């Protein structure tokens, strides 16, 4: 985490500085708004800015917005000036903290914006396998492509990769390629020199240089214009970048992680993504399954979000009822973890009894949650789930034997028909039946025959 303190607050924020540094944060001090902006342009980014309320907070917010620095700002003041606090909040500050600050309040503010406050919750075997592979490759500097639907947790996995890598103590810088206009993305990534284009009033260090020594996440890279992809390819191959309007290459030392909610091989065939860039990015590909294919994660995440939003809203912690859990498990969650989080947040606010009941699992407009099955579909799903639960705790050999014998009974002992249904050869089927017969299991006889393999 990176904290920037702006104004004559150094002495008053001793507690904040100490707490931040104890959490591994880098603390920068700037005497004025202009000095703070120069620090940001130089690539020494910030995850949180604490600014003296006596300074022009509105000017700071205007400059941050104009130069696309997305950093939360907290205003601080020594005098208990309600008017100054209100003005700072209206100007865009997230919070106002009186000085000297309460250490617990400072710790809470830092935790709210710190990367390590993002809990990575997973329990499902499908997700465990992905995380284990990510952990295995984290120590390398190889580029990684993370594929998965929107909201499935791609950025969380990218942060896990960074935290498990030798670069964990350096910056983790994220760029959403879909959120930045095409004409601005090149400057955002590679920086620019003063006068490079209209509005370039000062040199600006780009995200590649800001992330040097650490990790750069290119979120939703499939949205990047194909012309800019050529410049990105050179940066990945040669580990040098060219600022817009610059005259000499700048070396960078980064690990690049890219994410996409599209199939990039399909985009290559459509001509919207460079094939050579795809090969450069996907040294290792990690594919995150959608939440609907991770039932154990639905339960674990629902419990996690229920605790989180009960605490955030000052409400009592209510357990999720059996009916509510069943409702969540039946949902398709096209928005994945992001949608589940919103659903549970809403349920925490709507629940009134001792538990979060199924009646609180609603869509934003108050209707039953999207994807929830009703009527015959719900009963069919419940039947399928009960059959699946019947396999839990049994060995593969037991399930296979029961399937083979049941299929043979269905075909009235016809070995050839049963083998075709099971997708195995008649020889394999006979060998299995001979084994089961030797073990003492009853084998359906051939059509019109006696019980024999």
HELIX and SHEET records of a PDB file:
HELIX    1   1 UNK A   14  UNK A   22  1                                   9    
HELIX    2   2 UNK A   33  UNK A   41  1                                   9    
HELIX    3   3 UNK A   57  UNK A   66  1                                  10    
HELIX    4   4 UNK A   82  UNK A   91  1                                  10    
HELIX    5   5 UNK A  103  UNK A  113  1                                  11    
HELIX    6   6 UNK A  115  UNK A  117  5                                   3    
HELIX    7   7 UNK A  125  UNK A  137  1                                  13    
HELIX    8   8 UNK A  154  UNK A  163  1                                  10    
HELIX    9   9 UNK A  182  UNK A  190  1                                   9    
HELIX   10  10 UNK A  207  UNK A  210  1                                   4    
HELIX   11  11 UNK A  221  UNK A  223  5                                   3    
HELIX   12  12 UNK A  226  UNK A  238  1                                  13    
HELIX   13  13 UNK A  264  UNK A  270  1                                   7    
HELIX   14  14 UNK A  275  UNK A  281  1                                   7    
HELIX   15  15 UNK A  291  UNK A  293  5                                   3    
HELIX   16  16 UNK A  295  UNK A  312  1                                  18    
HELIX   17  17 UNK A  322  UNK A  330  1                                   9    
HELIX   18  18 UNK A  336  UNK A  350  1                                  15    
HELIX   19  19 UNK A  358  UNK A  360  5                                   3    
HELIX   20  20 UNK A  375  UNK A  389  1                                  15    
HELIX   21  21 UNK A  396  UNK A  410  1                                  15    
HELIX   22  22 UNK A  415  UNK A  422  1                                   8    
HELIX   23  23 UNK A  426  UNK A  438  1                                  13    
SHEET    1   A 5 UNK A  26  UNK A  30  0                                        
SHEET    2   A 5 UNK A   2  UNK A   6  1                                        
SHEET    3   A 5 UNK A  48  UNK A  52  1                                        
SHEET    4   A 5 UNK A  72  UNK A  77  1                                        
SHEET    5   A 5 UNK A  95  UNK A  98  1                                        
SHEET    1   B 5 UNK A 172  UNK A 176  0                                        
SHEET    2   B 5 UNK A 215  UNK A 219  1                                        
SHEET    3   B 5 UNK A 255  UNK A 260  1                                        
SHEET    4   B 5 UNK A 144  UNK A 147  1                                        
SHEET    5   B 5 UNK A 284  UNK A 287  1                                        
SHEET    1   C 2 UNK A 240  UNK A 241  0                                        
SHEET    2   C 2 UNK A 250  UNK A 251 -1                                        
SHEET    1   D 2 UNK A 319  UNK A 320  0                                        
SHEET    2   D 2 UNK A 355  UNK A 356  1                                        
END                                                                             
